Each structure stands twice: as C-alpha cells, then as structure tokens.
Amino acid sequence: MSLLKKNKTVFIIISIVILSVGIISVYQYIYRSPKKTVEIAPEYKGNANEFNYLVTDNLSHWISKIVQITGKVTQVNEDGILLNGTIYCQIEDIHDFQSITENQNIVIKGKLVGFDELLMEIKLNQCIIIQ
Amino acid sequence: MKKHTFLIAFCFLVSLQLHSQKYFTRSGITQFEASEKAFEPIEAINSSTTVLLDTNNGNIVSQVFMAGFQFRNALMQEHFNENYMDSYQYPKATFKGNLDNFSIVSLKANNSYDLNGVLSIKGINKNIQTTVSVKVENNRIFISGSFYVNANDFDIKIPSIVQDKIAKQIEISIAYELIEKK
C-alpha cells in the first residue's frame, strides 16, 4: 500500500515537471525575439555584381533573406555603405565602420529588405561587417 | 522587375536632378502601433525608410519596405509579413505627396505644414491629410508627425480570434532627418 502511495507521489511530481517544461518552452517559442543577423547563416555568399543580377532576376525570392556580399566600397555615409554603387548596406552599429574608406574591398552580411526605386539601389539592413 | 518602371523612375530622377534641390534620407524612422489597451503591445519600427524632398516645391516621396519592420517578437514579425501584409507580394509601401506652401527660405526653428498625399499599401491607394512639424538645423531638415490609418482600408484582414487584441485604427509615426542630396 505504502509503495503504491509512493509511486503516486513520484508520478505526480514527474507530471508537474514535464508540464512546466512544456509550458515554458511554448512560452519561449511564442515570445522569442527575432534573430540577429549574426545568428543566421547566409542564403547567398558572393560577389556584389553577381548578386545584383540575381536580385534583378527574382526580387521576391530574396526579400527578408540574409546574404553575405563581397564588394567594393563606393560611398561611406553616416549610417551605411554603398557597395559597387548599387547595394546600400545600412550598418547596425555605426561604430563598426569608422575605419572603412572608399575603394576598399569589404565583406558585409545583412538582410535584404527590397529594391529602392527612388535611389535605384538594393537595400540591406541590420548589416554587420565580416571582413 | 519591370524595365519600364526603372526607366520612368530613372527619367524622373534625372529630371529632378536638373532643376531642383533635393534633400533625402535612407534611414528614416517609420513606426506603427496597433495595440489595444490591456493586451501586449503590437508595434514595430522601420529605420530604413527612404525619403526624398524637393525643397523648391515641397514635393515629397517616401518608400518603406515591409521586411524592414522590426518587432520585439519574432512570431509577430512572421505573422506581419506572411499573413497581414503579404510582404513577398507587396514588398513596400509608398507615399507621394506635398508639403503645402513649403519654402526652405521661410523655415525657422519649428514649423507646422499640412502634408497631403497618397499612401499606397498592398497596392491600394488612400489619401492622407495630416500636419507635420518641419525644422531646419545645420542644413538638415527634420520632419516628424503621426497619423491614423484603418486596417480594412488596405485589405489587411485581422482574424476573428485576435480581433480584440489589434486596433482597427493604426497609428503611424514618422521621424525623418534629411540631408542635402548632391
């Protein structure tokens, strides 16, 4: 009898533990914050000119995708860098690119948000400098 | 992407460049809030808004990418892009309008201007009338303000299960810092 009672207690404790782990993980799944650029593997790695062609060909495929682009810096602004004159990379942390100068080659990882028809350039945001 | 859209936009840009002075930004801040009281906040910020202002006549165009809206909650961001905004089909919202009686010469420390124009979201156009504050400091133009839009004006369907948690009237706030375009 006492053994049965003990088993019952153990069973209840185990169920409570399992249930709370379940609730916590569901909660964490629902309330998780969006991943940062650095945590996501790039869908594309390559050269700015080639990427330009790919985006012109099929823009909607690339929207929201994380890409890693190698290119030449053609302009440095307050909040970002223009690569090969056609890809604008908005940098997440402005301290990151203080040493960057025009005409240097650079590797940037960021999220493609769209094609900017006002300025005729591809726009990436949340960019980080890889190299 | 359509070639002729490029061509038109390009000609448009070239023609503007020839006649006028322009101010612009690539990192304007556009926020929205659609929270109902007592529920968790539904809000997101986009700090990649492109804005072009022609200071000769007050014409203003802006463009905001849906994929650029950042939420605090990843699931909410997914739903926003996939269910509510169809961001892959309609990647951006645009605004074309005019700051009435705008003149950079008469701009003092702080001014209010009527902003009229057409807001296009999910391919649907709506007229917007609002008042924004405009000021000039160190050859930068600061534009800020806010206005409301209705979700159902833009065919944004809110499922009945979350209907009580999402406001029908969505507040959009803007804060743009424009620099001279050379």
Interface residues (C-beta under 8 A of the other chain):
Chain A: Y29 I30 Y31 R32 S33 P34 K35 T56 L59 S60 I63 S64 N77 E78 D79 G80 Y88 Q90 K111 L112 V113 G114 F115 D116 E117 L118 L119 M120 K123 N125
Chain B: M1 T5 F6 A9 F10 L13 F24 R26 S27 S47 S48 T50 L52 V61 S62 Q63 F65 M66 A67 G68 Q70 F71 R72 N73 A74 L75 Q77 N81 S87 Y88 Q89 P91 K92 I179
